[in-house]
Amino acid sequence: MTHSIWKAKFGLSAVVVFLASVLVAPAHAARIKDIAAIAGVRDNQLIGYGLVVGLPGTGENTRSPVTEQSFNAMLQNFGITLPPGVDPKTKNVAAVAVHATLPPFAKQGQTIDITVSSIGSAKSLRGGTLVQTFLKGLDGEVYAVAQGSLVVGGFSAEGADGSSIVGNTPTVGMISNGAIVEREIPNPFGSGDFLTFNLYEPDFTTAQRMADAVNSFLGPEMAAAVDATSVRVRAPRDVSQRVAYLSTIENIEFDPAEGAAKIIVNSRTGTIVVGQNVRLRPAAITHGGMTVTIREDFNVSQPNAFSQGETVVTPDSEIEISEADGRMFKFDPGLTLDDLVRAVNQVGAAPSDLMAILQALKQAGAIQGQLIII
């Protein structure tokens, strides 16, 4: 793989234009496991609401009805009821949102990592402990229970005069293995006569090549491409045999299709990435720059003595126009990316100029590929 990097200055900041090309790169084999996933075998998001206690005065710094209600509910679970009108003083408590990802095939009793984020006015969660929190899925069922001491990477400090400093994010922490799985999520791995592989990047050619590779290895009519994303493969009904069966299939190698010809332009950063298969039709471009400078000077008109005139300020405008040397270069049929990079470097166009050139070429129908501006 050959990479051509072009750097230019635009205004007062340096902008790097990156043109990535694969000019003579051969097709590389890829494993099925690296470009596709089994349909239905997926992660699931969990979320919960809880309290972090034990904070050194960095909890809720204002009276929060939600935090107070949650704190009172927690005390009631232990048989403690505060008298009416008693302020629980929740400066050592923070209301938090707890979220985690439940991986496929997670079994009851296994542990997963969790992330804890403040949702109130707490200044820091450092030193706090998350009390038992239920984590629910999209269906409202509890799939895990979280609890433990937080690890917070950020910090905050405040002086007596009101000055303060904050490093990173002290209101977000993590607990490794902080949640215990209580419920398993079913998946279609062990049911049906087929398993479906979904490509991470849909492509009709890749799907067909994948099906052909499986058929070449296992036998005819064992796999079939359903569409640009899915490839359906026959599978044994015995679940114990499916593990070894899939272990073999996911390591089959084949040559995926080359990506579509694309030019990606990031107008905010000045980054331009040109794909391998981009070609240009015959075209000619002239590149030049014109700078118009308008300078305003002010002259003071002073009247003679005893003339009863008034002193006035008169503007004096000066306009200067400078034009850089323009150059024209020609694109022959079938121009490769390497030729394009060399032509741009010879002209010395800035990133903004190159974006304008690419847009003009696309409007003229000279680009064989997609021009995507983000």
Protein Blocks (a to p, Z undefined) as FASTA:
>chain_A
ZZddddddehjbccdddddddfklccddddfklmcccehiacdddddddddehiehiacf
bdcfklmmmmmmmmmmnopacdehiaghlmlbccddddddddehiaehiacddddddfbl
bfbfghiacdddddddfkopafbdcedddddfbdcdddfkopacdehjfkbccdehkbcc
fbdcddfklgcjbdcdddfbgcfklmmmmmmmmmmmnoghkbccfblmbccddddfblkl
mmmmmmmmmmpccddddddddddddfknopacddfklccddddddddddddddddddddd
dddehklpacdddddddddddddddddddddehiafklmmmmmmmnopafklmmmmmmmm
mmnopagcddddZZ
